[in-house]
């Protein structure tokens, strides 16, 4: 958010006046810069003030600030508009273009005809505009509709402002519900949390209680239960919550009794907003969309697994031999077994750690499938993972979102894929790399789009962290035994010479890593505390590694951390590294947003999915939409005059943001280990020290180490590192996919398209 809460303003003041000029306006989110004449002075006002036009009377609450370039400004947090009442003021208001279909000439005609009653006519009797020469009855009604829409937007903004909801979010509410938005929200304020991105359940609940909704209202409890299910899915990765746990959490959070919570949960199931069934002897409650997605995944995997071999064993041997001759390669026994499995089964899982030859196998499979006349699609969950797959295989690789042809949607929380069961993917063979990152909602969309006669190959390292989103697809599929799975365990010669690879395997098997050799690619540097570790990490990136290895500190070195806060957490490391690697300089534009300064040349990461933002290729030959959580790039240009920032991702795509969208970006000199999944860097530097046990886990350290291609440097406490290695515990996830796959008959009865 651009604005701070009222409670933390040094001094909240109110100004009132007439809008003299609109200097800048982002029509998507309502961010506006304007000049307001208060009678005493003309004030430059900034803030989210949608549908503001020259000539309007406004009352604004906020504070005065001093911009380093533009001087004294008024940052508005809340505002209200009062309609003009005199003919002269109405003429100026209408002539500004505030109402679609009215410009200066038409405004003059309206005011000349109706005078001070002009706005009343527009709202209550727009058909009377047809009395004016040149305005047909149809045109009159069209103008009236446009005016009513404009006033409707204003009414929802004013209504929600009193509850602390920002104008930019209120604008989303208006776009979702239209002119009757206020009535919709009054009837059910929890729609805000259910259907509008940026509104939490807590905000909707506060509004509901302020509007008189009873604490034990069934609508309130149902909304709270849905929030608990969604929050657990997105925060803890569960696809369901056990019934008793859900009841307990609802009682604690909402302050209701057990019977009321149970009644609300049963009601949601009857209304098919949730689904309840028994899994592993426990009653499980799913949000319906997650249940449907998990069911579609199980059903499609079971169907694909029924497919027979593509060729006879003799033909397979011949095809493999020919492919290896063309590629000048040899396959070990388990690698050859994996290629044969791909030719014999409709779906396989290929899993193994670093150095076990997954890329060699994938390359061989692609060669053979194409030789047999089959088309192949290679995809990964993130842009960086797709780029890495493309570099390793030489094949065209896309993100799963691009493979499924994501479409435009007004609601940023809704994925709209063009490819599904009615318009399936054309390719005969679908290979998904980094499948450990694939969550259930995205997997469900993917499975819907795969043809019944296609082949699916899931490639990933099941020892890495589970996906950020709900589910544990790769782990559940492997554990179910329902799909042919090839586990690669042998480390091959070149990889075996790497201490990174050897130590990664030691870590995942509960053994302490080794270091000490000067020509090693794995180092540990002891430091007494987190602050000292952070200082050493900064020195390594700024001088020591560039000097010793010639690494570009921005493009070849990546700092990872287990946590966001603390001296060696991501937030503090980003400040230290930004100052060291991209300090402020004359002629280098920058922009403060919240507690972060964004500067030209900064390394940044997209931290939320934006499905409809437009990008262009660096060569200008290609364009598309969509930038996704985890994409990393660099700020190419910061345009203060036009309030825009341009970011180049992976040296391929150029994206332009408005300043109001800076909430979607974060500095990426340092990122969490979770955010690094699917990426690979020449050098990884990571502070390691004692922290919360949930962060000091074996899989987290293993995932961090396996992000490095050439060099790993761990900095901090040896005992902290050893604690990570010894902590094999995982945060368990409640998922139903394994049970569904093990019960093929039940999987066949799951909801979803029959294929």
N, C-alpha and C positions, 0 to 999 in steps of 0.2 A: 504494500500500500504506500502511496505517496504521502498520505497524511498520518500524523500521529493521532492517538486517541485524545479526546478533549481533556481527559484527566491529567495528561502529561504536558499540556501546553504551559509555557511559562506564563502567558497571559492571553486569555481568550477575549477578543474584541469583536464588535459587530460594526459593519459599515453598510451603508445603504446608498443607492444611487441608480443612475441610468447607464446601461451598456452603450458606450460610445463606439467601440470598435472590437471586432473579433479578430485577434491577431493570429491565432492558431486554434484549430479544433480537430481532434481525432474523432470521426463520426462513429467508429466502432465501439469505443469505450467511453466517449464523452469528455475526455481530457481536453481542457480549454485554457487558453491564455487570452485574456481580454482586458480592455481599458474601461474602467467604470468611473463616471463623473459623480462624485459625492457632493457636489456643490462647493465644498471647501478645496478639493483637489481632484486630479485625475489619477486613479490608482491602477497599477498593473496587477491583475488578479490571476492566479493560477489554481487549477484544481479540476476535479471531476464534476463538470457542470453541463450535463447533456441538454441538447435542444435550446441552448441559449442563443439569442439573436440581438442584433443591434436595436436599440430603442426600448428594450425591456427594462422594467424596474426590478431591481434585485436587492435582497437583504442577505448579507453573507456573514457567517461567523468563522473566525479563524485567528491567524496571527500574522503580524508583519515580519518579514525575513529580509535578509540582505544577500542577494545573489552575487557571486564574485564577478560575473560579467554584466548582468542586466540591472544590478542595483536593487533598490528597495521594491519589494513585491508583497502582495497579500496572499498567503496560502489559505485558501478557503477549505474548510472541512464540511460545513453545512450551509445550505442556502435555501431561499424560497423566492419565488417570483410573484410579483403583484401585477396584474394586468393594467395597462393604461386605461384611463377613463375619459380623457378629453380627445376631441377630434384630431388635434395636432399630434398628440402622442400616439394615438391609434394608427394614424397614417404612417408615421415613422416605423412603428412596430410591424405593420403588415408589409410595408415596402421593403423590409429587410430580408424577405424571403422565408420568414418563419413558417408560413403556411404554404404547402405545395400548391402550385397553380396560381399564386398571387404574386405579382411583381408591382412595380411602381404605378404603371398605368391603371391596372385593375384595382389596386389599393385606393387610388384617387377616386375612381368611380364608386367604389363601395362607401367610402367615407363621405363623398358628396351626396350620396343617396340616403344613407342611414345615420350619418353623424356620430354622436356619442353612443348610439345603440348598435354600432356596427358589429362588435364582438358578440353581443347578445344574439343578433341575427345569425351569425356564423354558427353558434353553438345550438340554438334552439329552433331556428327556422331557416336553414340554409337554402331551401327551395325559393325563398324570396329574392335571392341573388339573381334569379332568372328575370327579374324586372329590369335589370340593367342591360342595356344594349351590348350585344357581343358575348353574353353569358347564357348558354343554353341551360335547360333544366338539368340535363345530365351533368354538365360542367359544374353547375351550382351544387348538386349533391356530392360530386367528387371533392369539391373544395371543402364542403361541410364535413365530409368523412376525414379528410386530411387534418382539419382543425381539431376534430374530436380525438383523433389519434395522438396529436401533439399534446393536447390537454390530458389525455389518459396517461401518457408517459410521465408528465409532470406530477400527476396525482399519486402515482405509485412511488415516485422518488420522494415526494413530500411525506407520504404515509410511512415509508420505511426509514426515513431519516430520523424520525423521533425515537426509533428503536436502535439507532446506532449502525444501521446498514448503509454502506457507502452508495453514492449515486451510481458508480460503475456497476455494482452488483444489482442495484435496483433496475438498471437498464436491461440487464439480463432477464430479470423477472418480467419486465414489460414485453420483451421480445418473445418470451416463452408463453405468456398468458394473454397478451394483448390488452385492449382497453379495459377489460373487466378484471385486470390483475388484482386490484384492491379487494374486490369482492371474493375472488378465489382465495386470497391469503386470509381474509377475515373468516371465511368458511372453514379453511384448514391451513393454519400457518405452517404446519409441518411439511407442506408441499415445498417450502423453501429449501429444506434440507434434502428432501427426496429428489428434487428435479433441477436444482440450481447449483452449479459449481461455485464454490466460494462462500457458501452459507453452511455453517456447522449446525449439528443438532442442537448444541447448547444455545446458539443464537436464536434458532427457531423456537426452542423451548422457552427462552426468556420472553420472546414476543408473544407466544401463546399464553403464558401465565399473566403477562401484563394486559392481555386482551380479555382475561377472565376465564380462560380454559381451566377446568378443575384439575387438581393435581392427580386425581385417580381416574381422569377421563380415559376411556378406552382408546380414543384416537391418539392421546399423548403416549400411553404405554406402548401401543403398537409402533408408533414412530420411534420410541426409544429402543425397542427390541430390534427393529430393522437397523438402527444406527449401530447397536452392539454387534450385530452380525457383519455389517459392512466394515466396521472399524477393525474387528478381529481378522477379517479377510485381508484387508490392505496393510495392517500393521504387523500381524503375527503369521500371516500366510495360511490361515485355516480356510477350508472351504465349508466347514460346518462347525457348529458349537454344540456340545452335548446339552440336552434339554435341562438337566439340573443346574449346570453351570450358567446357562442362559437365564434361568429363573433367578438364581442368586445374584447375578450381575445386575439384572433389571431391578430387583428389589433394592439393592444398594444404591444404584445410580438415580433411580426415580423416586425413591422414598415411598413405595407402595407396598402392599402386603403380598404374600406368596400367591394367594388365590387370585388376586387381580392380575399378577404377572402371568400366571399359568393360563388364565382365561384369554388374555391378549395374544399369547403365543398360539393357542389353539385357533383363535379367530383368524389370525394371519394365514394359518395353514388351510383353513376352510375357504378363505378368499383367494387361495393359490398365489399369495405373495411370498410365501415360504413353502418349503417341503419338509416333511418329517418322516423319517424311516429309521429302522434299526441297523446299526453298523457295529460289528464286533461286540454285540451284546448290549450296546448303549443306544438310547434314543438320540438321534442326531437331527439338528435343525439347520437347514440350508436356506439362504436367500435363493429365490427361484432362478434368477439369471445364472448364478454360479452352479446350481444344481443342474440346470439344463446344459451348461457348457461342459461340465464334468461327464454328464451322460452322453453327450454327442462324441466326446473324445473316446470314451469306452466303447461305444457302439461302432465307431468307424475303425478303431484299432482291431477289434474283434473281427470285423468284416474283412479288413485287409489281410489279416493273418490267415484267412482261409485260402488265399490264392496259392496256386501250385507253382512248380518250378518253371522258369522261362525257357529252359533247355535241358537236355540230357546231361548226365555227369561227364560223358566224353566230350560233348560240345563245350561244356563249361571249361574243362581243362584246356581245350584247344584255344578258346577265346582268351583265357588268362595268359597262356603262353604267348600268343600273338601280341597282346597288349603290353606285356613286359618286354618283349623284344623291341617294340616301337618306342618304349619309354626308357630302354636301357636300364631296367631295374630288376631286382630279385626280391621275392617275397619269402619271409620266414613262414613257418608252418601255421602259426596262429593268424598271420596276416592273410594267407591264402584261404584259410578257413572262413575268415570274415567276408572275403570276396565271393566265395562259393555260397555263403548264407544269403547274400544279397540277390544272387541269381535263383535261389531256391525258395525264397520266402517273400510274401507280399509286404511285410514290414519287419525290419530288424532294428535293434539297438546296438550301436558300436560305442563302447565306453572304455576309457583307459586314461592314464595320467600322461604327463609330458614325456616325450621321447619314445612312446610306444608305437608310433607309426600310423596314427589315425589319418594323417594327411595323405600318406602314400596309398593307403587303402582306398580313400575317397577318390583320389586321382585315377586309380586303376578301375574302380567301379564306373566312373564317368566315361572313361575311354571305352570300356566294354559295352556299356549301355548305348552309347552313341554308335558304336560299330554295328550293333544289332538293330539300329534304326529307331531307337527310342529317344525322345526328347527329354532333357534333364533340366530341372530347376534347382539351383543352389541358393539357400537363403539362411538368414540368422536373425535372432531377435532384435539386435541393435545395429546401428550404422557402422560402428567401429568393428563389430564382430563380422559383419558382412564384408567390410573392406579387407579385413585380415584374411577371410576365406578366399577372397578374390586374389589376393597377393600370393597365397600359398598354393592355390590350385591352378591359377591362370584362367579359371572359368568365370563367366559372368555370375556375380553373386549380388543379391538384393536383401534388403530388410524384409521380414515377413509382411510388414505393413505395405511396402511397395509391391511385393509379390501379389498380395490380395487386392491391390489397387484401391487404397483408401480414398474415400470420397469426401466431398465437402459436407459439413454439418454445422448448423447454427449453435448446437449445444456441444461445447468442447469436451464434455464427458462421454459423449456417445461416439463409438467408432462405427463408421459407415463404410463397409467394404463392398466393392463392386463384385468381387468374386465370392460366390457361395454355391449352394447346391443347385440353384437355378442357372448359374453362370460359372461352372467349375473351371479350375485351372486347366490349361491346354496340355501341360507337360505330362509325360508318362511316368517319370520318376521324380520324386520330390526328396531332396536331401536337406535336412535341417542341421546346421552346425551349431555348436554351443547350446544344445538342447536343454542343458541343466538350467538355463535362464528362462525357459519357456513356462509362463504361468498358464493357469487353466482358462481364463477368458480368451487370451490370444490363441491358445491351442484349440479351443472350441471353434473359433472362427476359421483357423487353418483347416481343421478336419472337415468342416462343412464344405470347403472349396476343393477338396481332393476327390477326384473321380473314383468311383467304385473299383475300376479296373487298373488304377494307378498303383505304383509302388512307393513306399515310404521308408526312408532311412534316417534314423535319429542318431546324431553323433554328439557325444558330450562326455564330460568327466564328472561322474556321479559323486566324486569326493569333494567337489567344489561346493560353495555355498548354495543353498536352495534359492529359487527365484525370489525377487522382491515382492511380487504379487502373490495372490492366493494359489495354493496347490503345490505339489511336488512331483510334477509329471514324470521326469526321468527316473527318479527314485522309485516311484510307485509302479511304473511300468516294469522296471527291472525286478522289483520285489514280487510282483504278481506271478512271474513265470509264464505269463500268457503270450509273450512275444519272444521270438528268437533273439537271444542276447549274446553278443561276443564280447568277452572281457579281455582286454589286452594287458598283459603283465610284463612282457619282456621289454627291457630297455635296450635300444639298438646302439651300435658302436659309437657313432658320432655323438649322440645324446649322452651316452654313458660317460664320456669324457668331461661332461659339464657338472660342476658342483651344484649348480642351480637345480638340475634335474635330479641328481643323486640326493640332495638335501630335501627336495620336495617329497620324494618317495620315503625318505627317513621320517619326515614330519608326519605324513599321513599314516605311517605305521607306528607312530608313537615313540620314535627314536629322536634323540636330540641331533640337530644339524651339526656339521663339522666345518671348520674354517681354519685358516692360518697360513696357507701357501700364498706367496706374493703373486703368483701367476694364476690364482683362482679367479672365478667369476662370482664368488659368494664371500661377503665380508661381514663381520660383526664389530661394531665400535662401542665399547662400554662408556656410558655416561651416567653420572650419579642421580639425575632426576629428569623429569619431563621437560623442564625449562632448558636445561643444558642440552638435552636431546634435540629440542626444537632449534636451538642456536646452531648445533652441529649439522643438522639437516640443511639449514639455510646455507652454511659455508660449503657443504658438499655440492649443492646445486649451483651456487654462484661462482665458485672458483676451483675447488679441488677436482671434481669430476671433469669439468670442461678442460682443465689444464692437463690432467693425467691421461684422459681418454679422447679428448677432442669432441666431447658430446655437446650438442646444442642444448642448453639448459631448459629451453621452452619446448622443444619438439622431440627430444630424445630421452629426457629424464622425467619421470613421474613420481611424485611423492604420494604415498598412500598412508592412511591412518585408520585405526580401528574405530575412532570416535570423532564426533563433531566438536565437542567442547573440551576445554582444558588447555594447558600450555602447549601440548603437542597434538592438539586436536585440529581438525581441518580448518576451522574458522581462524584460529590464531596463526597457523602455518601459512594460510593464504595471505594474511596481512604482511607477515615477515618476508615471504617469497616475492610478493608484489613489489615491496619496497626495495628488495635486493635485485630483482631481475627486470623490473619495469617501473623505475621510479618516476615521479612527476618531473616534467621538463618543459621548458618554454616551447610553445608550438605544439605540444602534445595534448590534445583535448581530453577532458575527463568529466565525469558526471557522478555526483553523489546520489545514492538511492538507499534510504534507510541507513544502516551502519556500514555500507559498502561503497567504495569508490571504484567506478568502472573507468578504465583508461584505454586509449588507443594502444594496441599491442598486447593487451591482457589476454591471458588464456582463460577461456570460460567454458561452462557446461550448461546445456539446457536441462532444467530440473523438473519439467513437467511436460507431458505430451501436448503438443499443439498440432492438431490434425489439419488445420486449414491455412496456416501461415505459408506464404508463397516463397519458393526458392528458385534461383537460377543457377545453372552450371557456370563455372568460371569462364568457360569459353563462350557462354551465351547461346549455346546450341540446344540446350535442353532446359525445361522448367517443370516444376511440379509443386506439390503442397505437402507439408508435414515435416516437422522437426520433433524429435522424440527424446524423452527422458534419458539422459546419459550421453547424448551426442556432444562431442567436444570440438571447440574451434577457437579462433582468435578474433578479437575486435579489430577490424580493418579500418573503420572510420567512425567517428563520433561527430554528428552534425548537430551542433547546438541550435542553429538557426531554424532547422526544420524538425527539431526534437526527434532525431532518428539515430539509430546505432546499427552499423552493418557488421555482421559476423560471417566469417568464412569457416565452414565446417570441412574437416578432413581434406583441405586444399582442393575441394571439389564443388561445393555448393555455397552460394552467397545468399544470405538472408538479411532482410532489413526489418528492424523492430522499431516501434515507437517507444519513446522514453517510458511511457506508462506500462510497457510490457517488460521492463527490467526485472520485475518480480519472477520472470521465467528463467532468468540467467543467474549463475553464481560463478565466482572465481574458481578456477580449476588447476591452479598450481599444485594444490593438494586436494585429493578426493578420498572419500571413504572406500574401503575395500569392496563393499557392496556395489558402489558405483563403477568400480573398475572392471567388473565382470564382463567377459567377452572382448576385452581389450588386451593388447600386448604392447609393451614398451621396451626400448633398448635397455634402459636402466630403471630400476625401481629402488627408491629410498624410502624406508619406513621406520618411524620411531616405534620401539617396542618396550613397554614397561608395564608395571602392575596396574590393572584397571578392574572394572566390574567383571565378574566371572562370565557373564553372558557375552561379553565382548572378547574375552581372552580364550578363544576356542581354537582347536586344532585346524578345523576346516577354514577358519578365517585366515590364519597364518599361511596355510597351504595355498589358498586362493591368491593371496598377495604375492607369494614367492613365484608362483607359476605365471604371473603377469609379465615377468621379465624374460627377455630374449638373450641378453648378453651380460647383465650385471645386476646383482642384488646387494644392497648395503642396508643392514639392520643396525639401528642406533638406539642404545638405551641400556636396559637392565637384562643381564643374562638370566637371572631368576624369573623375570617377567616373561622372557621368551620361552623358557622351559615350562612355565606354568601354562602357556598356550599349548605347547606340545602335549602336555599331560592331560589337558582337559578335552577329552573326546566327546563330552556330552553335547547334545544338540537340543535346540529349542524345538520340542515336538510339534508337529502339525496335525490337526484333525483333517483328514482327507478321506474321500470315499472311493477314489479311483482304483486303488489296489483291490478292494472288495468287489467292485463292479467287474473288473477284468477277470478275477478268479471265478466269478459266477457268470459265465458266458450267456446262460439262458436269461439271467436278469438283465445283462447288458443289452441283449437283443430287444428287450421290452422297454428300454429307456426312451424318453421323449426325443424327438428330433426327426429329421427327414428320413424316410425309408430309403436306404440305398444298398 
